[in-house]
Amino acid sequence: MDLSSVHRRSIEDREGFWAEQAALIDWHKPFDKVLDFTNPPFTRWFVGGETNLCHNAIDRHLATLGDRPALIFVSTETGEERILTFAELHREVMRMAAIMQAQGVGKGDRVLIYMPMIPEAAIAMYACARIGAIHSVVFGGFASHSLATRIDDATPKLIVSADAGSRAGKVVPYKPLLDEAIALAAHKPARVLLVDRKLAPMDLVAGRDLDYATLRAAHFDAQVPVTWLESNEISYTLYTSGTTGKPKGVQRDVGGYAVALAASMKYIYCGNPGETYFSSSDIGWVVGHSYIVYGPLLAGMATIMYEGTPVRPDAGILWQLVERFKVTVMFSAPTAIRVLKKQDPAWLTRYDTSSLRALFLAGEPLDEPTAKWIAEGLGRPVIDNYWQTETGWPILTVAHGIEKTPTRFGSPGMAMYGYDVRLLHEQTGEEVGVNEKGVVAIVPPLPPGCMQTVWRDDRRFVDTYFTSIPGRQVYSTFDWGIRDADGYYFILGRTDDVINVAGHRLGTREIEESISSHPAVAECAVVGVADQLKGQVAIAFAVLKDAGSVAAADQRLALEGEIMRTVDRQLGAVARPGRVHFVTVLPKTRSGKVLRRSIQALCEGRDPGDLTTIEDPAALDQVRSAVTPG
Ligand code: AMP
C-alpha cells in the first residue's frame, strides 16, 4: 500500500473506503448509508447505524483484555498511582453512569466536566458516552469567567468537578472557581458532583453539591447497560477559541468519531491491543479527548493519565514512564520538548525508551531545532501532526501503518486519507502552485470524526468555516501553508487572530475583552508574538481612560500587574499576557480596524508592512518604542 493511492481512493471512493474502516468498531445495528451529504456542508456518516463509544472503548475488550491495564494514572504531584484494568474501569464507569442516571441525566443531557487529570475525569467521560449524555469538558486551567461562558452555552444538568488539582507542586483549588462561575452564569446546573481529593477545603452547597465517594459506595454494584446511539447523535462538545470573544462549541458525533479514531490508531499511531499509549496532554483539549480517553482504548491499548509536568521530580520523568510501562506510542507537544531542551540532555538516554515506536508531537508548529534535538537525543522516530479541535484527528502527518514515508523537518507531512486538502488563494479562491503560499482548506464532505456543527448554531458553523474563501464552499483551517513538489506541507501560521501559546489555542479577542473589563482601560489590542519557549505569547497594548495615572514607572508596573491578575481571575493563567504596554492610541485603519498584524510585526522586530490605510502613523511609533529594549 502506498499513501498516495490510499489517499486518492479515500477521496474518489469515500463510501467504499470508510465502509471498510467502519469494520474496525462494533456496531449494534449496521448503518444504512455510509455518507449523507445532501445538505452541504453538513455531513452525516454511517447513517442509521447504532453504536456506542464506551462500548467500543471498554466493553468490547472485556473478554480478551479484561484483566489487562486500561487506565494508568500517575500523579507526580500527589504521588498517587492507580492502574485500572478494563474490567475494573468497566465497573467504575457503570458506577459513575448510575450516579448520573440517579440525578436524572439521560440521553442528550449535557454534563460539564471541570476536572484535574484524575481517573474520575475520564470515568465521567466514558459514563456520559455510555448513557448517551453529552460531555463538555472545560480545561481545568480556565478560570471562572471562561467557565461561566461555557456553562451558559452548554446548559448542563450536571457538573462534575473536584476540590482541587495540583500544578508544579502547588495546590490549585477548583471548587471556589466553580462556585464563582456558577454565580456568574445565567444557567444554574441542578447538581454538582464533587470528587474530594482532600487537597483543599471544600464547602458543599446543600441541595446542589454531591459527594462522589458517598454516591459511588451507594452504586457500587450498579449494572448500567450501554445506550445504543444512532451514529450521528452527539457524543460531546468541546469549546475552542475563535476570532470573536465567544468560544465555539465544537460538536462531534458518535459513529464517525469512533471509526476515525480507530482508523488513526491503526494507520497513523500504529498501536496494538495490550500495548500502552502515553499522551502528556490534558483531557481539557481535543488531544486529551481523542488520544488519552478514546483512541487508545478503542485500539485495546492502555492509556496513561499523567498529572504533572515534564520536569518534576526531574527532567527524566516522561522517559521513566515510557520505560516502566513499556510505552509504544507517545504523544506530546513541542512546548514540552522545548522545556526539556533547557535541561541536561543526558535525561533523554537515562531510561530505556526502546519500546517507543514513535513520538508524535502536535498542537503547534514544531520547529526544526526542537525536532532534531529530540529525534537525535532519544534515537526514536519523531512524527509531527497537524490538526485542529475541529477535525479531531490529524489532517497532515505521515501514516506509517500505510507506508513508511520519510518525515521532513519542518513539515507535519502529507494530506491524510479522507481529507481533500487544497491550498487556496485568499482572495481569488484559486488553487496555488507548488511552493506557493495559500490558505489550507478542505473540500467537503469532511471525513468522519470532524465536527458536525457548532453546538446549537448551524449558521455559525457555516459562516465561520465555509464562507471565507470566495467562490466556493470549502472548509478553512485559517492556517497558511505551502506544499512542496513531493506533497509535503509546511504550516506558516494563522490567517486570523487566533494565537497559540504553548499549544493552547487562545482568541486574542477574549483576552482583549478581559483586559478591557478593567476599570482603568479604555481600549486595548492583543497580539501573539513569537516566543522561544511557548511558540507564541500574548502581548497587550492598552489605552487608559486616564493616561496620567501611569506617569511614573512604579504606577505602570502596578497597573500592569493588576491587569494581568484580572485576566488570571477571569480567563485563567494560560491567557495571561506576557506584557501589558500602555499607549495613548492604538494603530488603526481609517475605518477603525486595529492593525494587529503591524503591531505583531513590530513586536517581532519585523517590517510593519503596508501602512497606507493607517489613521495616525504616530500610533505605530508608540508601539515601536514600547517594545524596543532600552
Ligand atoms: P487546536 O484546535 O487548539 O488544536 O489548534 C489548532 C491550531 O494549532 C491549528 O489551526 C494550527 O494553527 C496549530 N497547529 C496544530 N498543530 C500544528 C502543527 N503540527 N504544526 C503547525 N501548527 C499546528
Residues whose N, C-alpha, C, O or C-beta is under 5 A from the ligand:
A	BS01	AMP	L361 A362 G363 E364 P365 L366 D384 N385 Y386 W387 Q388 T389 E390 P412 T477 D479 I491 G503 R505
